[in-house]
Amino acid sequence: MSYHGAVTVGGRPDVRELAHLMITKVAVGPYDNNAYLLRCRATDEQLLIDAAADAPTLLETVGDRLATVVTTHRHQDHWNALAEVVAATRARTAAGRFDAEGIPVHTDLLLADGDTLEVGRCRLTVRHLVGHTPGAIVLIYDDPEGHPHVFTGDCLFPGGPGRTTQPDEFKSLMEGLEAKVFTLPDESWIYPGHGNDTTLGRERPQLPEWWARGW
């Protein structure tokens, strides 16, 4: 069965098999957060994006080995299970350098715009976006045999950017999305922090509407 990305809390994860990387999406917690497990097919090294909630489900998904847990931003619903997952796996932690102080688990690796993260032989590029939080990050896997895969946390969803509370935050987030995410091709796949997936091609025509709608 092909990947669809529509997962529910308590339901089965969905798995996407790329040439070099496996992506497992699972929904957890009262806010229907998405967590993503990335596994290099050559080395079996694994990286988890957002230990959001329900540590037992995440640990069952991870199995017996986890190298890194990345937290996309400081909001609590994205790190509720972080301490328990790290205690069980001894994985290193990573987060945007401007959000790390808001995450109550020590961050081993402070990430900045343009940094790279290795998952075995696969490479993720870090993009820093300001607006939803001061230090939110997006992770981009540019599949050498396909299209980019973009893990956006709460910065981009189907139908619009993530929540902001001030006009300047909205402007900053939109400018960052246009400069660092929407420069990617239309077929780029978007994996958000909550809900179903989308593509940049599906969202791009709505950019003028988002600007007009404002924060």
Rosetta silent file (secondary structure, phi, psi, omega in degrees, C-alpha in Angstrom):
SEQUENCE: MSYHGAVTVGGRPDVRELAHLMITKVAVGPYDNNAYLLRCRATDEQLLIDAAADAPTLLETVGDRLATVVTTHRHQDHWNALAEVVAATRARTAAGRFDAEGIPVHTDLLLADGDTLEVGRCRLTVRHLVGHTPGAIVLIYDDPEGHPHVFTGDCLFPGGPGRTTQPDEFKSLMEGLEAKVFTLPDESWIYPGHGNDTTLGRERPQLPEWWARGW
SCORE:     score description
SCORE:     0.000 S_00000001
   1 L     0.000  136.961 -176.989    0.000    0.000    0.000 S_00000001
   2 L   -78.112  156.825 -179.331    1.357    3.435   -0.911 S_00000001
   3 L   -66.961  139.284  177.027    2.072    6.132    1.656 S_00000001
   4 L  -127.384  -26.151  176.316   -0.807    8.548    2.374 S_00000001
   5 L    79.299    6.117  178.322    0.212   10.274    5.630 S_00000001
   6 L   -94.324   99.521 -177.583   -3.270   10.196    7.175 S_00000001
   7 L  -119.642  157.095  179.962   -2.681    8.848   10.688 S_00000001
   8 L  -130.850  152.231  177.683   -4.773    8.939   13.849 S_00000001
   9 L   -61.671  128.958 -177.007   -3.935    8.707   17.541 S_00000001
  10 L    86.452   -8.707  179.661   -4.110    5.058   18.528 S_00000001
  11 L   -93.255 -175.220 -178.034   -4.026    3.977   14.893 S_00000001
  12 L   -77.294  143.695  170.645   -1.306    2.400   12.801 S_00000001
  13 L   -65.029  162.319  173.772    1.727    4.423   11.705 S_00000001
  14 E  -115.737  139.334 -173.022    2.211    5.071    8.017 S_00000001
  15 E  -120.887  131.661  175.492    5.535    4.251    6.389 S_00000001
  16 E  -112.403  126.350 -177.588    7.114    5.814    3.324 S_00000001
  17 E  -105.088  106.177  173.151    9.939    3.904    1.662 S_00000001
  18 L   -94.640  173.541 -176.771   12.391    6.094   -0.229 S_00000001
  19 L   -59.919  -39.035 -174.697   15.495    4.810   -1.989 S_00000001
  20 L  -120.191   -9.448 -172.571   17.783    5.666    0.929 S_00000001
  21 E  -138.645  137.406  172.174   15.487    6.687    3.780 S_00000001
  22 E  -103.004  134.665  179.005   12.465    5.215    5.545 S_00000001
  23 E  -120.516  119.599  176.889    9.949    7.684    7.010 S_00000001
  24 E  -111.747  125.192  179.859    7.458    6.486    9.632 S_00000001
  25 E  -108.848  130.389  178.933    4.685    8.884   10.662 S_00000001
  26 E  -137.231  142.566  178.537    2.740    8.318   13.877 S_00000001
  27 E  -100.462  135.879 -177.076    0.105   10.457   15.630 S_00000001
  28 E  -142.195  152.656  167.069    0.295   10.868   19.411 S_00000001
  29 L    83.325  171.339 -175.795   -1.229   12.812   22.278 S_00000001
  30 L   -70.356  -14.424  179.869   -4.303   14.952   22.965 S_00000001
  31 L  -105.921   15.663  178.319   -3.355   17.502   20.296 S_00000001
  32 L    52.345   48.833  177.555   -2.930   14.937   17.507 S_00000001
  33 E   -73.478  147.130  171.772    0.771   15.655   17.117 S_00000001
  34 E   -96.941  135.340  168.870    2.757   13.983   14.387 S_00000001
  35 E  -118.680  145.253 -175.877    6.102   12.374   15.179 S_00000001
  36 E  -126.298  125.232  175.242    8.390   11.200   12.385 S_00000001
  37 E  -103.483  122.070  179.050   10.982    8.451   12.605 S_00000001
  38 E  -107.467  129.895  179.820   13.656    8.598    9.909 S_00000001
  39 E  -129.407  124.727  174.860   15.831    5.537    9.287 S_00000001
  40 E   -69.917  127.037 -175.978   18.794    5.317    6.935 S_00000001
  41 L   -73.770  -23.073 -179.001   18.349    2.168    4.887 S_00000001
  42 L   -81.133  -34.899 -172.979   22.105    1.637    4.510 S_00000001
  43 L  -116.980  -13.992 -174.467   23.082    1.897    8.183 S_00000001
  44 L    68.971    7.650  174.333   19.804    1.562   10.156 S_00000001
  45 L   -65.341  143.140 -175.365   20.661    4.760   12.074 S_00000001
  46 E  -126.477  148.419  176.217   17.482    6.497   13.235 S_00000001
  47 E  -134.820  133.062  179.002   16.391   10.043   14.025 S_00000001
  48 E  -107.062  131.831  175.232   13.090   11.028   15.637 S_00000001
  49 E  -102.410  114.463  176.489   11.424   14.361   14.912 S_00000001
  50 L    68.653   94.830  170.408    9.346   15.630   17.880 S_00000001
  51 L   -81.262   76.153 -164.014    8.949   13.334   20.873 S_00000001
  52 L   -76.182  -42.208 -174.721    5.582   14.967   21.331 S_00000001
  53 L  -171.451  171.145  172.337    3.640   12.652   23.654 S_00000001
  54 L    54.678   66.224 -178.874    2.891    9.013   24.516 S_00000001
  55 H   -53.744  -40.658  179.374    6.424    7.749   25.086 S_00000001
  56 H   -58.006  -40.985  178.205    5.385    4.052   24.994 S_00000001
  57 H   -65.972  -42.994  179.759    4.026    4.439   21.451 S_00000001
  58 H   -64.063  -42.907 -179.080    7.111    6.333   20.320 S_00000001
  59 H   -67.677  -33.946  174.603    9.471    3.789   21.876 S_00000001
  60 H   -65.302  -38.779  178.597    7.556    0.940   20.243 S_00000001
  61 H   -67.826  -41.258 -177.889    7.913    2.728   16.914 S_00000001
  62 H   -68.557  -41.835 -174.045   11.618    3.411   17.440 S_00000001
  63 L    85.385 -143.184 -169.860   12.580   -0.099   18.553 S_00000001
  64 L   -99.086    5.424 -177.656   15.916   -0.723   20.224 S_00000001
  65 L  -149.265  129.855  178.258   18.112    1.978   18.713 S_00000001
  66 L  -146.265  126.711 -177.271   17.800    5.751   18.318 S_00000001
  67 L   -88.444  -42.086 -169.786   20.641    8.171   17.593 S_00000001
  68 E  -145.494  142.862  168.509   18.976   11.594   17.740 S_00000001
  69 E  -119.020  122.346  177.457   15.755   13.315   18.767 S_00000001
  70 E  -104.074  131.588  174.185   15.098   16.685   17.122 S_00000001
  71 E  -104.885  121.903 -173.073   12.538   19.084   18.615 S_00000001
  72 L   -70.905  -29.356  177.495   11.177   21.440   15.975 S_00000001
  73 L  -166.013  173.175 -166.063   10.217   24.188   18.436 S_00000001
  74 L   -79.939   -8.360 -176.936    9.712   24.999   22.100 S_00000001
  75 L   -63.787  138.972 -168.731    5.944   24.524   22.481 S_00000001
  76 H   -59.641  -33.489 -177.602    5.194   21.888   25.095 S_00000001
  77 H   -66.558   -6.787  178.350    3.030   19.674   22.916 S_00000001
  78 H  -103.760   -1.029  178.666    6.153   18.899   20.865 S_00000001
  79 L  -137.431   14.287 -177.117    8.381   17.717   23.733 S_00000001
  80 L   -57.141  -31.689 -178.578    6.090   16.134   26.355 S_00000001
  81 L  -102.493    7.018 -173.142    7.670   12.688   25.859 S_00000001
  82 H   -61.947  -49.159 -176.885   11.217   13.898   25.223 S_00000001
  83 H   -58.972  -43.204 -177.602   12.655   13.187   28.676 S_00000001
  84 H   -69.039  -40.280  179.213   11.245    9.653   28.752 S_00000001
  85 H   -65.610  -42.932  179.871   12.364    8.823   25.209 S_00000001
  86 H   -66.669  -40.081  178.607   15.883   10.120   25.846 S_00000001
  87 H   -61.791  -36.659 -177.355   16.127    8.262   29.155 S_00000001
  88 H   -79.323  -30.071 -172.611   15.155    5.005   27.452 S_00000001
  89 H  -110.709  -17.733 -174.580   17.318    5.363   24.340 S_00000001
  90 L    60.407   26.868  177.280   20.185    7.646   25.413 S_00000001
  91 L   -69.677  150.408  173.083   19.725    9.501   22.142 S_00000001
  92 E   -75.761  155.575 -179.702   21.309   12.910   21.750 S_00000001
  93 E  -109.556  149.417  179.175   18.941   15.877   21.601 S_00000001
  94 E  -143.665  145.258  177.941   18.857   18.659   19.025 S_00000001
  95 E  -162.681  165.122  175.359   16.821   21.847   18.641 S_00000001
  96 E   -61.141  138.908 -173.231   17.038   25.341   17.216 S_00000001
  97 L   -63.126  -24.952 -178.522   19.490   27.415   19.226 S_00000001
  98 L   -91.228   -2.134  175.939   16.936   30.152   19.921 S_00000001
  99 L  -113.323  -10.863 -172.550   14.314   27.723   21.258 S_00000001
 100 H   -59.903  -35.744 -177.947   16.519   25.394   23.306 S_00000001
 101 H   -66.308  -18.937  178.973   16.139   27.416   26.499 S_00000001
 102 H   -93.375    5.703  179.487   12.377   26.812   26.376 S_00000001
 103 L  -111.426  116.496 -170.711   12.742   23.021   26.244 S_00000001
 104 L   -80.854   31.432  170.119   13.186   21.517   29.741 S_00000001
 105 L  -129.649  134.507 -176.651   15.497   18.731   28.559 S_00000001
 106 L   -55.041  134.634  176.945   19.149   19.565   27.875 S_00000001
 107 L   -96.465  116.983 -179.127   19.841   20.183   24.184 S_00000001
 108 L   -76.019  -34.140 -174.323   23.064   18.515   23.093 S_00000001
 109 E  -126.765  112.643  178.771   23.152   20.019   19.624 S_00000001
 110 E   -88.981  123.279 -172.564   22.112   23.627   18.986 S_00000001
 111 E  -102.959  140.271  177.693   20.999   24.038   15.378 S_00000001
 112 L  -124.423  165.016 -179.602   21.279   27.141   13.200 S_00000001
 113 L   -57.597  129.525  178.927   20.067   28.001    9.719 S_00000001
 114 L    92.059   -9.458  176.448   22.000   26.066    7.094 S_00000001
 115 L   -64.804  162.887  175.777   23.328   23.397    9.453 S_00000001
 116 E  -123.323  148.240  174.711   23.165   19.766    8.416 S_00000001
 117 E  -121.453  133.619  178.423   22.159   16.672   10.364 S_00000001
 118 E   -97.616  134.120  169.108   23.290   13.209    9.349 S_00000001
 119 E  -119.155   91.875 -171.272   21.034   10.169    9.604 S_00000001
 120 L    61.024 -119.301  179.803   23.447    7.465    8.637 S_00000001
 121 L   -97.266    6.795  178.817   24.303    8.292    5.028 S_00000001
 122 E  -101.532  146.999 -174.655   21.331   10.643    4.588 S_00000001
 123 E  -121.945  133.494  174.982   21.619   14.381    5.154 S_00000001
 124 E  -110.794  137.699  175.544   19.028   16.841    6.464 S_00000001
 125 E  -100.271  135.305 -178.933   19.350   20.598    6.003 S_00000001
 126 E   -94.311  132.726  172.302   18.181   22.873    8.826 S_00000001
 127 E  -124.051  127.394 -179.393   16.197   26.038    8.113 S_00000001
 128 E   -92.358  126.762  177.965   15.463   28.506   10.915 S_00000001
 129 E  -124.746  129.848 -179.914   12.095   30.285   10.722 S_00000001
 130 L  -101.629  136.318  176.215   11.044   33.067   13.095 S_00000001
 131 L   148.517  -62.206  176.414    7.389   33.733   13.860 S_00000001
 132 L   -66.456  -45.170  166.828    5.640   30.736   15.332 S_00000001
 133 L  -140.516  168.483 -179.319    8.440   30.703   17.918 S_00000001
 134 L   -66.191  -28.212 -172.873   11.796   32.523   17.934 S_00000001
 135 L  -125.661   25.647 -179.447   13.815   29.420   17.118 S_00000001
 136 E   -61.358  145.015  178.003   11.573   27.066   15.158 S_00000001
 137 E  -126.119  152.870  173.387   13.341   24.887   12.624 S_00000001
 138 E  -117.316  141.120  178.217   12.366   23.057    9.458 S_00000001
 139 E  -113.285  132.686 -176.670   14.268   19.977    8.288 S_00000001
 140 E  -120.939  122.807  170.671   14.715   19.252    4.580 S_00000001
 141 E  -106.053  111.256 -179.526   15.751   15.924    3.104 S_00000001
 142 E   -92.175   93.459 -175.468   16.580   16.468   -0.576 S_00000001
 143 L   -60.233  118.798 -178.868   16.168   12.961   -1.931 S_00000001
 144 L   -65.636  -15.128  179.502   18.899   12.434   -4.579 S_00000001
 145 L  -117.270   21.659 -179.903   16.562   10.104   -6.435 S_00000001
 146 L  -165.394 -136.821 -176.812   13.361   12.080   -6.038 S_00000001
 147 L  -114.269  168.436  178.082   12.019   15.324   -4.619 S_00000001
 148 E   -67.266  150.806  175.530   12.586   17.163   -1.315 S_00000001
 149 E  -123.643  122.767 -166.977   10.838   16.051    1.863 S_00000001
 150 E  -121.665  120.122 -179.740   10.210   18.906    4.307 S_00000001
 151 E  -101.188  107.430 -164.365    9.405   18.475    8.009 S_00000001
 152 E  -100.509   -0.137 -175.554    7.831   21.795    8.981 S_00000001
 153 E    55.036 -129.895  178.237    6.805   21.409   12.633 S_00000001
 154 L  -104.607   19.414 -179.794    4.138   24.055   13.205 S_00000001
 155 L   -83.847  -26.034 -179.029    5.500   26.554   10.648 S_00000001
 156 E  -149.403  132.577  178.084    3.452   25.294    7.696 S_00000001
 157 E  -128.928  167.623  167.333    0.275   23.242    7.401 S_00000001
 158 L   -57.891  120.390  177.924   -2.170   22.425    4.622 S_00000001
 159 L    97.494   -1.136  175.451   -3.972   25.737    4.148 S_00000001
 160 E   155.060  173.621  177.981   -1.519   28.129    5.743 S_00000001
 161 E   -73.557  166.734  178.435    1.341   29.036    8.050 S_00000001
 162 L   -67.636  166.772 -176.508    1.396   28.183   11.731 S_00000001
 163 L   -63.700  136.564  169.910   -0.250   30.331   14.371 S_00000001
 164 L  -131.491  161.519 -175.004    1.305   33.682   15.237 S_00000001
 165 L  -115.606   -5.882 -178.875    0.058   36.297   17.700 S_00000001
 166 L  -136.871  150.629  179.641    1.489   39.551   16.325 S_00000001
 167 H   -57.844  -38.364 -178.546    1.635   41.141   12.856 S_00000001
 168 H   -69.707  -31.626  176.456    5.436   41.258   12.867 S_00000001
 169 H   -67.599  -43.364  177.592    5.601   37.551   13.737 S_00000001
 170 H   -60.426  -45.597 -179.405    3.267   36.698   10.869 S_00000001
 171 H   -61.365  -43.946  179.966    5.321   38.812    8.466 S_00000001
 172 H   -63.620  -43.733 -179.986    8.557   37.186    9.590 S_00000001
 173 H   -64.459  -44.930  179.468    7.167   33.673    9.263 S_00000001
 174 H   -63.102  -43.285  178.760    5.732   34.335    5.813 S_00000001
 175 H   -62.886  -40.615  178.033    8.960   35.931    4.595 S_00000001
 176 H   -65.483  -42.511  177.304   10.947   32.992    5.946 S_00000001
 177 H   -60.716  -43.702 -178.737    8.662   30.446    4.323 S_00000001
 178 H   -67.034  -37.146 -175.489    8.895   32.205    0.969 S_00000001
 179 H   -82.204  -29.431 -170.094   12.683   32.564    1.139 S_00000001
 180 H  -118.078  -15.535 -178.436   13.614   29.177    2.596 S_00000001
 181 L  -118.410  -50.031 -175.944   10.798   26.720    1.828 S_00000001
 182 L   -75.661    1.300  169.144    8.799   27.871   -1.191 S_00000001
 183 L   -77.599  -12.085  177.469   12.005   28.122   -3.230 S_00000001
 184 L   -77.728  162.211 -177.429   11.816   24.323   -3.391 S_00000001
 185 L   -69.194  160.408 -176.074    9.987   22.618   -6.288 S_00000001
 186 L   -58.055  -32.619 -176.652    6.243   22.073   -6.303 S_00000001
 187 L   -77.452   -2.463  178.004    6.521   18.326   -5.766 S_00000001
 188 L   -56.479  131.251 -175.676    8.263   18.863   -2.409 S_00000001
 189 E   -93.439  132.841 -177.045    6.346   16.903    0.222 S_00000001
 190 E  -105.886  124.484  177.260    5.340   18.678    3.438 S_00000001
 191 E  -111.780  100.322 -175.073    5.173   16.741    6.720 S_00000001
 192 E   -85.542  170.897 -178.996    3.536   19.057    9.311 S_00000001
 193 L   -74.257  -16.782  177.611    3.484   18.863   13.093 S_00000001
 194 E  -145.726  146.204  169.866   -0.254   18.081   13.146 S_00000001
 195 L    80.702 -166.005 -174.513   -2.681   16.660   10.615 S_00000001
 196 L   -77.019  162.483  177.954   -2.344   15.481    7.043 S_00000001
 197 L   -79.738  171.547  174.443    0.532   16.052    4.668 S_00000001
 198 E  -153.169 -173.434  173.945    0.550   18.345    1.660 S_00000001
 199 E  -128.728  158.920  177.406    2.862   19.511   -1.134 S_00000001
 200 H   -64.115  -34.843  179.332    4.321   22.903   -1.942 S_00000001
 201 H   -63.133  -33.461  178.818    2.561   22.815   -5.304 S_00000001
 202 H   -72.477  -33.513 -175.003   -0.788   22.455   -3.549 S_00000001
 203 H   -91.852  -27.215 -172.730   -0.055   25.338   -1.173 S_00000001
 204 H   -55.373  -42.702 -179.516    1.831   27.787   -3.395 S_00000001
 205 H   -62.485  -16.137 -177.932   -1.238   29.291   -5.137 S_00000001
 206 H   -88.757   -4.746 -177.475   -2.593   30.289   -1.709 S_00000001
 207 H   -53.904  -47.244  178.482    0.344   32.527   -0.778 S_00000001
 208 H   -60.310  -36.805  178.919   -1.386   35.775   -1.864 S_00000001
 209 H   -65.841  -40.363  179.275   -4.484   34.774    0.112 S_00000001
 210 H   -63.289  -42.443  178.068   -2.394   34.107    3.225 S_00000001
 211 H   -61.736  -42.282 -178.787   -0.755   37.533    2.955 S_00000001
 212 H   -68.601  -34.569 -179.165   -4.168   39.170    2.532 S_00000001
 213 H   -70.418  -33.401  178.068   -5.631   37.229    5.437 S_00000001
 214 L    69.130 -167.647 -175.269   -2.784   38.323    7.711 S_00000001
 215 L   -80.688    0.000    0.000   -2.173   37.138   11.215 S_00000001
